[in-house]
């Protein structure tokens, strides 16, 4: 399992990592973000109509790669992780004291208008 990476967003420290797996035979990337206190954020990217992961997809595919609306995103890029954190904050994630706050990653990225990071 990957070691969590540290990121500071707007003065707050977070640990994050993503994993790739399968749910009922469908590819899934899971981004886990842990703040210093409060609830953890779990962002699930389950391949389907809203987008797909690119792990194992041949040329151009890579672990942490996503396709959303014809655009490529890379979960290896801290700038994308920071945008996801900022997009999740208004949803009430940080107000939760404990446990996991789970969101659909494809919807979060699309609804927040997050742009690919070059």
Rosetta silent file (secondary structure, phi, psi, omega in degrees, C-alpha in Angstrom):
SEQUENCE: XXXXXXXXXXXXXXXXXXXXXXXXXXXXXXXXXXXXXXXXXXXXXXXXXXXXXXXXXXXXXXXXXXXXXXXXXXXXXXXXXXXXXXXXXXXXXXXXXXXXXXXXXXXXXXXXXXXXXX
SCORE:     score description
SCORE:     0.000 S_00000001
   1 L     0.000  141.092 -179.855    0.000    0.000    0.000 S_00000001
   2 L   -66.264  143.395  174.824    1.219    3.469   -0.847 S_00000001
   3 L   -73.811  137.355  178.909    2.523    5.658    1.929 S_00000001
   4 L   -61.659  144.996  176.829    0.297    8.729    2.495 S_00000001
   5 E  -104.046  152.480 -179.598    1.588   11.996    1.086 S_00000001
   6 E  -100.309  141.185  175.383    1.311   15.328    2.866 S_00000001
   7 E  -141.964  142.800  175.602   -0.292   18.413    1.362 S_00000001
   8 E  -112.366  122.105 -178.907   -1.018   21.837    2.851 S_00000001
   9 E  -122.725  119.017  179.218   -4.137   23.545    1.491 S_00000001
  10 L    50.746   42.312  176.275   -5.008   27.048    2.645 S_00000001
  11 L    83.618   -1.784  178.987   -2.852   26.609    5.757 S_00000001
  12 E  -108.688  138.670  179.844   -4.277   23.208    6.782 S_00000001
  13 E   -91.147  140.118  177.227   -2.288   19.975    6.616 S_00000001
  14 E  -137.097  149.995  168.518   -3.751   16.818    5.108 S_00000001
  15 E  -106.700  140.609 -178.765   -2.448   13.332    4.386 S_00000001
  16 E  -144.701  154.018  172.034   -3.676   11.736    1.161 S_00000001
  17 E  -163.181  160.610  175.856   -3.299    8.641   -0.971 S_00000001
  18 E  -129.382  156.019  177.665   -5.239    6.796   -3.580 S_00000001
  19 E  -133.553  156.348  175.462   -5.684    3.137   -4.352 S_00000001
  20 E  -114.855  138.523  177.932   -6.997    1.234   -7.345 S_00000001
  21 E  -157.151 -164.114 -178.462   -9.268   -1.752   -6.991 S_00000001
  22 E  -136.124  140.923  176.831  -12.396   -3.391   -8.332 S_00000001
  23 E  -126.702  113.083 -176.946  -16.000   -3.435   -7.169 S_00000001
  24 L    53.524   40.572  177.539  -18.155   -6.101   -8.817 S_00000001
  25 L    79.116    4.325 -179.639  -15.637   -6.301  -11.666 S_00000001
  26 E  -107.524  136.290  179.812  -15.634   -2.533  -12.304 S_00000001
  27 E   -63.370  142.076  179.372  -12.490   -0.423  -11.881 S_00000001
  28 E  -144.017  130.248  168.707  -12.490    1.942   -8.932 S_00000001
  29 E  -106.085  137.125  179.421   -9.989    4.510   -7.721 S_00000001
  30 E  -123.218  121.400  176.875  -10.378    5.646   -4.119 S_00000001
  31 E  -100.369  123.318  179.763   -8.806    8.872   -2.909 S_00000001
  32 E  -113.431  125.948 -178.974   -8.481    9.064    0.886 S_00000001
  33 E  -123.848  125.295 -176.481   -7.803   12.426    2.513 S_00000001
  34 E  -119.261  114.079  175.711   -7.142   12.677    6.231 S_00000001
  35 E   -78.163  171.853  177.663   -7.073   16.062    7.967 S_00000001
  36 L   -62.532  -32.494  175.438   -5.276   16.600   11.259 S_00000001
  37 L  -147.376  160.655  179.983   -8.682   16.391   12.970 S_00000001
  38 L    96.544 -169.771 -175.974  -12.256   15.706   11.919 S_00000001
  39 L   -75.067  149.027  173.392  -13.740   13.298    9.435 S_00000001
  40 E   -82.825  149.321  178.047  -11.746   11.658    6.662 S_00000001
  41 E  -103.314  127.055  174.999  -12.777   12.304    3.075 S_00000001
  42 E  -115.328  117.981 -179.154  -13.223    9.301    0.782 S_00000001
  43 E  -111.055  115.033 -176.055  -13.597   10.230   -2.869 S_00000001
  44 E  -102.356  129.615  176.051  -14.704    7.278   -4.994 S_00000001
  45 E  -115.946   94.999 -178.594  -14.181    7.136   -8.752 S_00000001
  46 E  -100.484  115.980 -176.592  -16.171    4.122   -9.977 S_00000001
  47 L   -54.789  133.757 -179.742  -15.835    3.647  -13.739 S_00000001
  48 E   177.115 -149.051 -176.858  -19.126    4.099  -15.542 S_00000001
  49 L   -65.209  -31.442 -176.028  -21.135    6.730  -17.386 S_00000001
  50 L   -79.276  -17.195 -178.336  -19.736    9.679  -15.382 S_00000001
  51 E   164.982  179.869  178.991  -16.095    8.828  -16.104 S_00000001
  52 E  -148.950  157.214  172.867  -13.503    6.091  -15.996 S_00000001
  53 E   -87.195  156.848 -178.056  -10.150    5.217  -14.509 S_00000001
  54 L  -109.686    6.076  178.605   -7.291    4.615  -16.937 S_00000001
  55 L   -59.549  127.153  178.153   -5.346    1.990  -14.981 S_00000001
  56 L    75.847   14.525 -176.515   -4.549   -0.877  -17.354 S_00000001
  57 L   -92.550   18.264  178.235   -5.973    0.958  -20.371 S_00000001
  58 L    81.485 -152.016 -175.587   -2.879    0.618  -22.563 S_00000001
  59 L   -58.850  128.268 -179.528   -0.989    3.569  -24.011 S_00000001
  60 L    90.842  -19.084  178.069   -1.774    6.689  -22.018 S_00000001
  61 L   -82.180  144.264  178.803   -3.394    4.744  -19.201 S_00000001
  62 L  -158.560  159.584  177.166   -1.763    4.889  -15.792 S_00000001
  63 L   -62.446  127.627 -178.799   -2.477    4.353  -12.121 S_00000001
  64 L    92.854   -2.195  179.336   -4.265    7.454  -10.859 S_00000001
  65 E   -84.734  140.342  178.922   -5.455    8.458  -14.318 S_00000001
  66 E  -131.649  148.166  170.812   -9.071    9.499  -14.833 S_00000001
  67 E  -119.814  121.785 -179.272  -11.156   10.389  -17.872 S_00000001
  68 E  -134.756  116.924  178.388  -14.061   12.743  -17.220 S_00000001
  69 L    56.755   37.414  179.218  -16.007   14.318  -20.061 S_00000001
  70 L    79.350    3.047  178.453  -13.207   13.663  -22.554 S_00000001
  71 E  -109.570  147.331  179.409  -10.579   15.285  -20.295 S_00000001
  72 E   -98.241  136.036  177.225   -7.692   13.536  -18.564 S_00000001
  73 E  -126.108  155.002 -176.133   -6.986   14.011  -14.873 S_00000001
  74 E  -131.844  110.540  179.734   -4.098   12.690  -12.803 S_00000001
  75 L   -70.881   -0.845  174.505   -4.508   11.791   -9.121 S_00000001
  76 L   -83.388  -10.290 -175.081   -0.703   11.860   -8.816 S_00000001
  77 L   -93.027  115.388  178.048   -0.760   15.668   -9.074 S_00000001
  78 H   -55.417  -31.956 -179.996   -0.963   17.537   -5.742 S_00000001
  79 H   -63.926  -34.813  176.213   -2.568   20.522   -7.486 S_00000001
  80 H   -69.522  -40.559  178.909   -5.544   18.292   -8.411 S_00000001
  81 H   -61.596  -42.809  178.797   -5.751   16.973   -4.837 S_00000001
  82 H   -61.453  -41.301  178.290   -5.832   20.556   -3.523 S_00000001
  83 H   -64.296  -39.516  178.729   -8.676   21.405   -5.932 S_00000001
  84 H   -64.933  -42.440  177.903  -10.628   18.335   -4.790 S_00000001
  85 H   -60.256  -48.814 -179.959  -10.155   19.310   -1.127 S_00000001
  86 H   -62.105  -35.654  179.458  -11.374   22.854   -1.813 S_00000001
  87 H   -70.689  -30.353 -177.826  -14.375   21.514   -3.771 S_00000001
  88 H   -81.817  -23.662 -176.637  -15.363   19.146   -0.932 S_00000001
  89 H   -57.633  -45.180 -179.152  -15.218   21.732    1.854 S_00000001
  90 L   -66.061  -14.941 -178.283  -18.565   23.454    1.051 S_00000001
  91 L   -77.675   -3.906  178.334  -20.330   20.070    1.156 S_00000001
  92 L    98.814    5.573 -177.635  -20.002   19.939    4.948 S_00000001
  93 H   -55.043  -50.305 -173.541  -17.100   17.523    5.125 S_00000001
  94 H   -72.824  -16.305  178.458  -15.046   19.435    7.714 S_00000001
  95 H   -75.754  -21.699 -179.844  -18.033   20.011    9.995 S_00000001
  96 L   -72.467  133.112 -175.741  -18.293   16.287   10.610 S_00000001
  97 L   -74.340  -42.601 -173.532  -16.412   15.315   13.762 S_00000001
  98 L  -146.092  178.596  176.018  -15.443   11.714   12.936 S_00000001
  99 L    80.823 -160.430 -178.689  -15.868    8.854   10.549 S_00000001
 100 E  -113.043  140.883  172.894  -15.767    9.021    6.792 S_00000001
 101 E  -110.243  112.441 -172.235  -17.361   11.549    4.495 S_00000001
 102 E  -107.251  131.781  177.913  -17.847    9.747    1.161 S_00000001
 103 E  -133.089  156.048  174.160  -18.458   11.498   -2.159 S_00000001
 104 E   -79.261  114.716 -174.826  -18.709   10.489   -5.812 S_00000001
 105 H   -64.372  -40.741 -179.870  -15.464   11.757   -7.293 S_00000001
 106 H   -63.007  -42.187  177.847  -16.661   12.079  -10.872 S_00000001
 107 H   -65.987  -42.080 -179.732  -19.625   14.211   -9.768 S_00000001
 108 H   -59.665  -48.277 -178.925  -17.446   16.306   -7.445 S_00000001
 109 H   -63.876  -44.667 -178.761  -14.933   17.098  -10.196 S_00000001
 110 H   -67.034  -49.847 -176.558  -17.657   17.835  -12.780 S_00000001
 111 H   -63.656  -34.338 -178.053  -19.919   19.873  -10.478 S_00000001
 112 H   -83.720   -8.027 -179.934  -17.019   21.953   -9.132 S_00000001
 113 L    69.030   28.620  179.906  -15.705   22.679  -12.630 S_00000001
 114 L   -65.641  131.686 -179.005  -12.238   21.375  -11.736 S_00000001
 115 L   -96.052  151.337  175.488   -9.922   21.663  -14.716 S_00000001
 116 L   -59.030  151.169  179.932   -7.206   19.172  -15.688 S_00000001
 117 L  -104.060  115.954  179.174   -3.734   20.016  -14.383 S_00000001
 118 L   -85.478    0.000    0.000   -1.068   20.219  -17.048 S_00000001
